[in-house]
Amino acid sequence: MNRRRICALLLCAALVLVLSVSAAFLAVEADHDCCGDEHCPVCRMIAVNIRVLKALTLAVFALLLSRILLSGQSARRRQERREAFRSGTLVSWKIRLDD
């Protein structure tokens, strides 16, 4: 495996870990006994987790959308190259057949 693939797998694992821990924390602390204080650390952490989940969801959506668009463009380019190869002639490609 090359280095880029290993880095991508580690990044994906970290993303899954962050999402799992945040979701688990929200599930466990959703029913906490809040004292009504505006500086409740649990309420602040819940707010932070919600912001993190929203930001990561938006980032993952943007990455997937860009990946889909780029794969469509590369498939279109491959098809255009195939068509150009089929329609070309030796003269149009400036190939000389001297023997």
MMTF fields as JSON, N, C-alpha, C and O atoms, coordinates in Angstrom:
{
  "mmtfVersion": "1.0.0",
  "mmtfProducer": "UNKNOWN",
  "numBonds": 395,
  "numAtoms": 396,
  "numGroups": 99,
  "numChains": 1,
  "numModels": 1,
  "chainsPerModel": [1],
  "groupsPerChain": [99],
  "chainIdList": ["A"],
  "bondAtomList": [4, 2, 8, 6, 12, 10, 16, 14, 20, 18, 24, 22, 28, 26, 32, 30, 36, 34, 40, 38, 44, 42, 48, 46, 52, 50, 56, 54, 60, 58, 64, 62, 68, 66, 72, 70, 76, 74, 80, 78, 84, 82, 88, 86, 92, 90, 96, 94, 100, 98, 104, 102, 108, 106, 112, 110, 116, 114, 120, 118, 124, 122, 128, 126, 132, 130, 136, 134, 140, 138, 144, 142, 148, 146, 152, 150, 156, 154, 160, 158, 164, 162, 168, 166, 172, 170, 176, 174, 180, 178, 184, 182, 188, 186, 192, 190, 196, 194, 200, 198, 204, 202, 208, 206, 212, 210, 216, 214, 220, 218, 224, 222, 228, 226, 232, 230, 236, 234, 240, 238, 244, 242, 248, 246, 252, 250, 256, 254, 260, 258, 264, 262, 268, 266, 272, 270, 276, 274, 280, 278, 284, 282, 288, 286, 292, 290, 296, 294, 300, 298, 304, 302, 308, 306, 312, 310, 316, 314, 320, 318, 324, 322, 328, 326, 332, 330, 336, 334, 340, 338, 344, 342, 348, 346, 352, 350, 356, 354, 360, 358, 364, 362, 368, 366, 372, 370, 376, 374, 380, 378, 384, 382, 388, 386, 392, 390],
  "bondOrderList": [1, 1, 1, 1, 1, 1, 1, 1, 1, 1, 1, 1, 1, 1, 1, 1, 1, 1, 1, 1, 1, 1, 1, 1, 1, 1, 1, 1, 1, 1, 1, 1, 1, 1, 1, 1, 1, 1, 1, 1, 1, 1, 1, 1, 1, 1, 1, 1, 1, 1, 1, 1, 1, 1, 1, 1, 1, 1, 1, 1, 1, 1, 1, 1, 1, 1, 1, 1, 1, 1, 1, 1, 1, 1, 1, 1, 1, 1, 1, 1, 1, 1, 1, 1, 1, 1, 1, 1, 1, 1, 1, 1, 1, 1, 1, 1, 1, 1],
  "groupList": [{"groupName": "MET", "atomNameList": ["N", "CA", "C", "O"], "elementList": ["N", "C", "C", "O"], "formalChargeList": [0, 0, 0, 0], "bondAtomList": [1, 0, 2, 1, 3, 2], "bondOrderList": [1, 1, 2], "singleLetterCode": "M", "chemCompType": "L-PEPTIDE LINKING"}, {"groupName": "ASN", "atomNameList": ["N", "CA", "C", "O"], "elementList": ["N", "C", "C", "O"], "formalChargeList": [0, 0, 0, 0], "bondAtomList": [1, 0, 2, 1, 3, 2], "bondOrderList": [1, 1, 2], "singleLetterCode": "N", "chemCompType": "L-PEPTIDE LINKING"}, {"groupName": "ARG", "atomNameList": ["N", "CA", "C", "O"], "elementList": ["N", "C", "C", "O"], "formalChargeList": [0, 0, 0, 0], "bondAtomList": [1, 0, 2, 1, 3, 2], "bondOrderList": [1, 1, 2], "singleLetterCode": "R", "chemCompType": "L-PEPTIDE LINKING"}, {"groupName": "ILE", "atomNameList": ["N", "CA", "C", "O"], "elementList": ["N", "C", "C", "O"], "formalChargeList": [0, 0, 0, 0], "bondAtomList": [1, 0, 2, 1, 3, 2], "bondOrderList": [1, 1, 2], "singleLetterCode": "I", "chemCompType": "L-PEPTIDE LINKING"}, {"groupName": "CYS", "atomNameList": ["N", "CA", "C", "O"], "elementList": ["N", "C", "C", "O"], "formalChargeList": [0, 0, 0, 0], "bondAtomList": [1, 0, 2, 1, 3, 2], "bondOrderList": [1, 1, 2], "singleLetterCode": "C", "chemCompType": "L-PEPTIDE LINKING"}, {"groupName": "ALA", "atomNameList": ["N", "CA", "C", "O"], "elementList": ["N", "C", "C", "O"], "formalChargeList": [0, 0, 0, 0], "bondAtomList": [1, 0, 2, 1, 3, 2], "bondOrderList": [1, 1, 2], "singleLetterCode": "A", "chemCompType": "L-PEPTIDE LINKING"}, {"groupName": "LEU", "atomNameList": ["N", "CA", "C", "O"], "elementList": ["N", "C", "C", "O"], "formalChargeList": [0, 0, 0, 0], "bondAtomList": [1, 0, 2, 1, 3, 2], "bondOrderList": [1, 1, 2], "singleLetterCode": "L", "chemCompType": "L-PEPTIDE LINKING"}, {"groupName": "VAL", "atomNameList": ["N", "CA", "C", "O"], "elementList": ["N", "C", "C", "O"], "formalChargeList": [0, 0, 0, 0], "bondAtomList": [1, 0, 2, 1, 3, 2], "bondOrderList": [1, 1, 2], "singleLetterCode": "V", "chemCompType": "L-PEPTIDE LINKING"}, {"groupName": "SER", "atomNameList": ["N", "CA", "C", "O"], "elementList": ["N", "C", "C", "O"], "formalChargeList": [0, 0, 0, 0], "bondAtomList": [1, 0, 2, 1, 3, 2], "bondOrderList": [1, 1, 2], "singleLetterCode": "S", "chemCompType": "L-PEPTIDE LINKING"}, {"groupName": "PHE", "atomNameList": ["N", "CA", "C", "O"], "elementList": ["N", "C", "C", "O"], "formalChargeList": [0, 0, 0, 0], "bondAtomList": [1, 0, 2, 1, 3, 2], "bondOrderList": [1, 1, 2], "singleLetterCode": "F", "chemCompType": "L-PEPTIDE LINKING"}, {"groupName": "GLU", "atomNameList": ["N", "CA", "C", "O"], "elementList": ["N", "C", "C", "O"], "formalChargeList": [0, 0, 0, 0], "bondAtomList": [1, 0, 2, 1, 3, 2], "bondOrderList": [1, 1, 2], "singleLetterCode": "E", "chemCompType": "L-PEPTIDE LINKING"}, {"groupName": "ASP", "atomNameList": ["N", "CA", "C", "O"], "elementList": ["N", "C", "C", "O"], "formalChargeList": [0, 0, 0, 0], "bondAtomList": [1, 0, 2, 1, 3, 2], "bondOrderList": [1, 1, 2], "singleLetterCode": "D", "chemCompType": "L-PEPTIDE LINKING"}, {"groupName": "HIS", "atomNameList": ["N", "CA", "C", "O"], "elementList": ["N", "C", "C", "O"], "formalChargeList": [0, 0, 0, 0], "bondAtomList": [1, 0, 2, 1, 3, 2], "bondOrderList": [1, 1, 2], "singleLetterCode": "H", "chemCompType": "L-PEPTIDE LINKING"}, {"groupName": "GLY", "atomNameList": ["N", "CA", "C", "O"], "elementList": ["N", "C", "C", "O"], "formalChargeList": [0, 0, 0, 0], "bondAtomList": [1, 0, 2, 1, 3, 2], "bondOrderList": [1, 1, 2], "singleLetterCode": "G", "chemCompType": "PEPTIDE LINKING"}, {"groupName": "PRO", "atomNameList": ["N", "CA", "C", "O"], "elementList": ["N", "C", "C", "O"], "formalChargeList": [0, 0, 0, 0], "bondAtomList": [1, 0, 2, 1, 3, 2], "bondOrderList": [1, 1, 2], "singleLetterCode": "P", "chemCompType": "L-PEPTIDE LINKING"}, {"groupName": "LYS", "atomNameList": ["N", "CA", "C", "O"], "elementList": ["N", "C", "C", "O"], "formalChargeList": [0, 0, 0, 0], "bondAtomList": [1, 0, 2, 1, 3, 2], "bondOrderList": [1, 1, 2], "singleLetterCode": "K", "chemCompType": "L-PEPTIDE LINKING"}, {"groupName": "THR", "atomNameList": ["N", "CA", "C", "O"], "elementList": ["N", "C", "C", "O"], "formalChargeList": [0, 0, 0, 0], "bondAtomList": [1, 0, 2, 1, 3, 2], "bondOrderList": [1, 1, 2], "singleLetterCode": "T", "chemCompType": "L-PEPTIDE LINKING"}, {"groupName": "GLN", "atomNameList": ["N", "CA", "C", "O"], "elementList": ["N", "C", "C", "O"], "formalChargeList": [0, 0, 0, 0], "bondAtomList": [1, 0, 2, 1, 3, 2], "bondOrderList": [1, 1, 2], "singleLetterCode": "Q", "chemCompType": "L-PEPTIDE LINKING"}, {"groupName": "TRP", "atomNameList": ["N", "CA", "C", "O"], "elementList": ["N", "C", "C", "O"], "formalChargeList": [0, 0, 0, 0], "bondAtomList": [1, 0, 2, 1, 3, 2], "bondOrderList": [1, 1, 2], "singleLetterCode": "W", "chemCompType": "L-PEPTIDE LINKING"}],
  "groupTypeList": [0, 1, 2, 2, 2, 3, 4, 5, 6, 6, 6, 4, 5, 5, 6, 7, 6, 7, 6, 8, 7, 8, 5, 5, 9, 6, 5, 7, 10, 5, 11, 12, 11, 4, 4, 13, 11, 10, 12, 4, 14, 7, 4, 2, 0, 3, 5, 7, 1, 3, 2, 7, 6, 15, 5, 6, 16, 6, 5, 7, 9, 5, 6, 6, 6, 8, 2, 3, 6, 6, 8, 13, 17, 8, 5, 2, 2, 2, 17, 10, 2, 2, 10, 5, 9, 2, 8, 13, 16, 6, 7, 8, 18, 15, 3, 2, 6, 11, 11],
  "groupIdList": [1, 2, 3, 4, 5, 6, 7, 8, 9, 10, 11, 12, 13, 14, 15, 16, 17, 18, 19, 20, 21, 22, 23, 24, 25, 26, 27, 28, 29, 30, 31, 32, 33, 34, 35, 36, 37, 38, 39, 40, 41, 42, 43, 44, 45, 46, 47, 48, 49, 50, 51, 52, 53, 54, 55, 56, 57, 58, 59, 60, 61, 62, 63, 64, 65, 66, 67, 68, 69, 70, 71, 72, 73, 74, 75, 76, 77, 78, 79, 80, 81, 82, 83, 84, 85, 86, 87, 88, 89, 90, 91, 92, 93, 94, 95, 96, 97, 98, 99],
  "secStructList": [7, 7, 2, 2, 2, 2, 2, 2, 2, 2, 2, 2, 2, 2, 2, 2, 2, 2, 2, 2, 2, 2, 2, 2, 2, 2, 2, 2, 2, 6, 6, 7, 7, 7, 7, 1, 7, 6, 6, 7, 2, 2, 2, 2, 2, 2, 2, 2, 2, 2, 2, 2, 2, 2, 2, 2, 2, 2, 2, 2, 2, 2, 2, 2, 2, 2, 2, 2, 2, 2, 2, 2, 2, 2, 2, 2, 2, 2, 2, 2, 2, 2, 2, 2, 2, 2, 2, 7, 7, 6, 6, 6, 6, 6, 7, 7, 7, 7, 7],
  "xCoordList": [0.847, 0.0, 0.886, 1.915, 0.466, 1.27, 0.89, -0.086, 1.67, 1.525, 0.209, -0.406, -0.22, -1.467, -2.668, -3.58, -2.664, -3.771, -3.827, -4.906, -2.669, -2.622, -3.117, -3.876, -2.694, -3.163, -4.676, -5.359, -5.197, -6.639, -7.415, -8.462, -6.895, -7.566, -7.524, -8.507, -6.401, -6.309, -7.253, -7.872, -7.36, -8.278, -9.729, -10.519, -10.078, -11.439, -11.725, -12.814, -10.744, -10.928, -11.111, -11.942, -10.337, -10.475, -11.838, -12.453, -12.312, -13.623, -14.73, -15.638, -14.654, -15.654, -15.597, -16.638, -14.402, -14.255, -14.869, -15.585, -14.589, -15.143, -16.664, -17.343, -17.194, -18.652, -19.285, -20.339, -18.653, -19.193, -19.167, -20.149, -18.055, -17.936, -18.904, -19.531, -19.033, -19.971, -21.408, -22.175, -21.766, -23.136, -23.401, -24.485, -22.423, -22.595, -22.738, -23.569, -21.931, -22.039, -23.408, -24.017, -23.89, -25.21, -26.302, -27.251, -26.173, -27.181, -27.165, -28.223, -25.976, -25.867, -26.307, -27.016, -25.888, -26.137, -27.361, -27.557, -28.173, -29.348, -30.355, -31.122, -30.361, -31.322, -30.655, -31.114, -29.596, -28.876, -29.683, -30.532, -29.407, -30.08, -29.355, -28.311, -29.924, -29.305, -29.774, -30.958, -28.834, -29.163, -29.762, -30.162, -29.833, -30.405, -29.384, -29.706, -28.156, -27.091, -26.705, -26.64, -26.45, -26.078, -24.67, -24.3, -23.885, -22.529, -22.449, -21.422, -23.52, -23.545, -22.563, -22.715, -21.558, -20.559, -21.137, -20.675, -22.129, -22.726, -23.502, -23.419, -24.247, -24.989, -24.038, -24.308, -22.938, -21.949, -21.345, -21.157, -21.039, -20.452, -21.449, -21.065, -22.715, -23.74, -23.816, -23.924, -23.762, -23.798, -22.575, -22.691, -21.411, -20.189, -20.304, -19.943, -20.808, -20.961, -21.931, -21.704, -22.992, -23.958, -23.308, -23.518, -22.508, -21.816, -20.807, -20.689, -20.08, -19.102, -19.8, -19.35, -20.888, -21.617, -22.156, -22.103, -22.674, -23.18, -22.048, -22.199, -20.916, -19.792, -19.226, -18.926, -19.079, -18.546, -19.513, -19.088, -20.784, -21.774, -21.68, -21.724, -21.552, -21.426, -20.128, -20.121, -19.036, -17.75, -17.794, -17.311, -18.361, -18.449, -19.346, -19.033, -20.435, -21.329, -20.601, -20.723, -19.853, -19.115, -18.053, -17.876, -17.351, -16.344, -16.969, -16.446, -18.082, -18.751, -19.261, -19.144, -19.815, -20.318, -19.181, -19.317, -18.064, -16.937, -16.37, -15.963, -16.339, -15.835, -16.737, -16.249, -18.035, -18.98, -18.808, -18.789, -18.684, -18.522, -17.207, -17.169, -16.122, -14.826, -14.79, -14.172, -15.438, -15.439, -16.243, -15.9, -17.299, -18.069, -17.262, -17.339, -16.487, -15.647, -14.552, -14.274, -13.93, -12.853, -13.407, -12.739, -14.594, -15.206, -15.519, -15.357, -15.961, -16.258, -14.972, -14.974, -13.888, -12.605, -12.1, -11.596, -12.233, -11.816, -12.605, -12.043, -13.901, -14.747, -14.349, -14.314, -14.047, -13.626, -12.314, -12.148, -11.375, -10.107, -10.325, -9.69, -11.224, -11.522, -12.113, -11.744, -13.043, -13.666, -12.636, -12.66, -11.738, -10.702, -9.776, -9.341, -9.477, -8.596, -9.255, -8.601, -10.534, -11.249, -11.411, -11.346, -11.618, -11.91, -10.663, -10.754, -9.509, -8.291, -7.725, -8.01, -6.924, -6.214, -4.725, -4.304, -3.945, -2.5, -2.064, -1.12, -2.74, -2.4, -2.751, -1.967, -3.932, -4.326, -3.438, -3.264, -2.883, -1.966, -0.517, 0.383, -0.308, 1.003, 2.016, 3.146, 1.577, 2.448, 2.91, 2.108, 4.213, 4.796, 5.133, 5.628, 4.86, 5.139, 6.279, 6.092, 7.444, 8.612, 9.323, 9.592, 9.62, 10.403, 11.603, 12.381],
  "yCoordList": [-1.188, 0.0, 1.243, 1.299, 2.204, 3.404, 4.344, 4.125, 5.36, 6.263, 7.047, 7.264, 7.47, 8.228, 7.388, 7.887, 6.122, 5.239, 5.024, 5.013, 4.857, 4.663, 5.913, 5.819, 7.084, 8.338, 8.493, 8.932, 8.14, 8.237, 7.292, 7.657, 6.074, 5.125, 5.602, 5.456, 6.167, 6.697, 7.877, 8.006, 8.726, 9.855, 9.386, 9.935, 8.388, 7.828, 7.194, 7.357, 6.47, 5.848, 6.909, 6.747, 7.995, 9.075, 9.738, 10.074, 9.929, 10.532, 9.658, 10.156, 8.368, 7.435, 7.425, 7.376, 7.47, 7.48, 8.738, 8.659, 9.893, 11.146, 11.137, 11.527, 10.698, 10.648, 9.68, 9.97, 8.537, 7.545, 8.041, 7.896, 8.623, 9.121, 10.269, 10.341, 11.168, 12.289, 11.803, 12.269, 10.877, 10.354, 9.594, 9.703, 8.829, 8.1, 9.064, 8.848, 10.124, 11.108, 11.77, 11.955, 12.125, 12.744, 11.789, 12.21, 10.519, 9.548, 9.348, 9.225, 9.313, 9.071, 10.292, 10.161, 11.473, 12.685, 13.479, 14.598, 12.95, 13.682, 13.924, 14.885, 13.071, 13.178, 13.586, 13.17, 14.378, 14.713, 15.682, 16.419, 15.67, 16.571, 17.909, 18.071, 18.855, 20.172, 21.032, 21.057, 21.725, 22.575, 23.899, 24.699, 24.146, 25.383, 26.498, 27.608, 26.205, 27.193, 27.39, 26.426, 28.629, 28.874, 28.392, 28.347, 28.036, 27.534, 26.031, 25.529, 25.32, 23.872, 23.225, 23.376, 22.505, 21.926, 20.849, 20.691, 20.118, 19.077, 19.71, 19.244, 20.761, 21.443, 22.068, 22.039, 22.628, 23.196, 22.106, 22.305, 20.954, 19.855, 19.302, 18.93, 19.247, 18.812, 19.777, 19.347, 21.075, 22.076, 21.945, 22.063, 21.701, 21.528, 20.283, 20.315, 19.189, 17.961, 18.138, 17.612, 18.864, 19.103, 19.918, 19.634, 20.942, 21.734, 20.89, 21.024, 20.017, 19.15, 18.212, 18.044, 17.605, 16.691, 17.406, 16.862, 18.618, 19.37, 19.732, 19.618, 20.168, 20.556, 19.35, 19.445, 18.224, 17.036, 16.498, 16.008, 16.581, 16.134, 16.98, 16.45, 18.286, 19.171, 18.883, 18.867, 18.657, 18.382, 17.061, 16.985, 16.035, 14.734, 14.846, 14.273, 15.563, 15.753, 16.484, 16.102, 17.523, 18.277, 17.397, 17.461, 16.584, 15.691, 14.653, 14.383, 14.077, 13.09, 13.72, 13.126, 14.901, 15.582, 15.908, 15.716, 16.398, 16.704, 15.432, 15.444, 14.35, 13.076, 12.567, 12.068, 12.695, 12.257, 13.096, 12.56, 14.417, 15.282, 15.021, 15.005, 14.816, 14.567, 13.221, 13.098, 12.214, 10.911, 10.973, 10.303, 11.765, 11.938, 12.639, 12.274, 13.642, 14.353, 13.454, 13.485, 12.655, 11.789, 10.702, 10.319, 10.209, 9.217, 9.849, 9.209, 11.088, 11.788, 12.008, 11.842, 12.378, 12.565, 11.267, 11.263, 10.163, 8.868, 8.528, 8.047, 8.776, 8.499, 9.368, 8.89, 10.643, 11.529, 11.056, 11.114, 10.589, 10.075, 8.837, 8.68, 7.956, 6.761, 7.142, 6.584, 8.108, 8.55, 9.188, 8.958, 9.981, 10.626, 9.579, 9.713, 8.548, 7.491, 6.729, 6.407, 6.441, 5.7, 6.524, 5.975, 7.815, 8.643, 9.157, 9.69, 9.015, 9.557, 8.665, 7.47, 9.283, 8.546, 8.771, 9.637, 7.988, 8.145, 9.524, 10.097, 10.057, 11.386, 12.449, 13.367, 12.328, 13.325, 13.263, 14.266, 12.094, 11.967, 12.273, 12.242, 12.576, 12.92, 11.799, 12.024, 10.582, 9.418, 9.065, 8.891, 8.965, 8.608, 7.119, 6.585, 6.477, 5.052, 4.844, 4.224, 5.355, 5.205, 3.917, 3.623, 3.165, 1.942, 1.919, 0.965],
  "zCoordList": [0.0, 0.0, 0.0, 0.673, -0.753, -0.781, 0.365, 1.082, 0.504, 1.652, 1.623, 2.667, 0.438, 0.335, 0.76, 1.419, 0.383, 0.741, 2.253, 2.845, 2.866, 4.318, 5.03, 5.995, 4.562, 5.166, 4.998, 5.923, 3.837, 3.608, 4.523, 5.057, 4.7, 5.598, 7.048, 7.775, 7.47, 8.825, 9.031, 10.087, 8.031, 8.113, 8.186, 8.954, 7.404, 7.453, 8.811, 9.362, 9.347, 10.661, 11.744, 12.638, 11.667, 12.643, 12.525, 13.537, 11.307, 11.098, 11.676, 12.341, 11.423, 11.967, 13.489, 14.145, 14.056, 15.509, 16.122, 17.12, 15.527, 16.043, 15.959, 16.909, 14.837, 14.693, 15.68, 16.245, 15.889, 16.821, 18.255, 18.983, 18.663, 20.042, 20.28, 21.337, 19.308, 19.468, 19.563, 20.406, 18.706, 18.744, 20.04, 20.613, 20.502, 21.757, 22.934, 23.816, 22.951, 24.028, 24.027, 25.081, 22.841, 22.758, 23.232, 23.894, 22.899, 23.318, 24.828, 25.446, 25.431, 26.869, 27.673, 28.67, 27.238, 28.028, 27.592, 28.067, 26.723, 26.252, 27.368, 27.31, 28.375, 29.48, 30.785, 31.849, 30.748, 31.979, 32.839, 32.338, 34.12, 35.056, 35.053, 35.686, 34.336, 34.226, 35.402, 35.737, 36.011, 37.154, 36.716, 37.561, 35.429, 34.919, 34.82, 34.396, 35.209, 35.13, 33.669, 32.905, 33.283, 31.898, 31.573, 30.399, 32.563, 32.358, 32.611, 33.069, 32.315, 32.513, 31.53, 30.318, 32.043, 31.138, 30.217, 29.087, 30.682, 29.846, 28.686, 27.55, 28.978, 27.908, 26.893, 25.692, 27.362, 26.439, 25.559, 24.359, 26.158, 25.386, 24.374, 23.266, 24.743, 23.797, 22.624, 21.475, 22.899, 21.83, 20.917, 19.697, 21.509, 20.712, 19.834, 18.657, 20.407, 19.628, 18.469, 17.379, 18.698, 17.624, 16.516, 15.337, 16.883, 15.871, 15.086, 13.868, 15.8, 15.13, 14.16, 13.027, 14.591, 13.707, 12.477, 11.374, 12.651, 11.501, 10.544, 9.328, 11.09, 10.237, 9.487, 8.296, 10.173, 9.516, 8.476, 7.429, 8.747, 7.777, 6.509, 5.399, 6.675, 5.522, 4.758, 3.528, 5.487, 4.831, 4.067, 2.938, 4.664, 3.995, 2.762, 1.718, 2.871, 1.725, 0.6, -0.564, 0.931, -0.09, -0.756, -1.973, 0.024, -0.55, -1.474, -2.555, -1.051, -1.898, -3.192, -4.264, -3.092, -4.279, -5.241, -6.449, -4.717, -5.595, -6.22, -7.382, -5.474, -6.001, -7.131, -8.145, -6.95, -7.981, -9.243, -10.351, -9.074, -10.235, -10.952, -12.182, -10.196, -10.82, -11.53, -12.588, -10.967, -11.635, -12.929, -13.903, -12.947, -14.174, -15.248, -16.421, -14.858, -15.824, -16.379, -17.578, -15.522, -16.002, -16.926, -17.887, -16.657, -17.547, -18.903, -19.942, -18.888, -20.131, -20.944, -22.164, -20.273, -20.968, -21.58, -22.703, -20.844, -21.384, -22.635, -23.619, -22.597, -23.751, -24.934, -26.067, -24.684, -25.771, -26.379, -27.598, -25.554, -26.078, -26.934, -27.977, -26.497, -27.296, -28.648, -29.682, -28.624, -29.873, -30.793, -32.002, -30.24, -31.05, -31.65, -32.793, -30.889, -31.379, -32.517, -33.509, -32.387, -33.434, -34.703, -35.802, -34.576, -35.746, -36.439, -37.545, -35.823, -36.412, -37.505, -37.579, -38.339, -39.379, -39.19, -38.423, -39.891, -39.786, -40.257, -39.712, -41.263, -41.762, -40.729, -40.488, -40.115, -39.117, -37.874, -37.182, -37.595, -36.461, -36.845, -36.006, -38.159, -38.715, -38.518, -38.086, -38.849, -38.759, -40.161, -41.078, -40.302, -41.594, -41.584, -40.592, -42.686, -42.819, -43.808, -44.854, -43.482, -44.345, -44.013, -42.848, -45.022, -44.817, -45.716, -45.683]
}
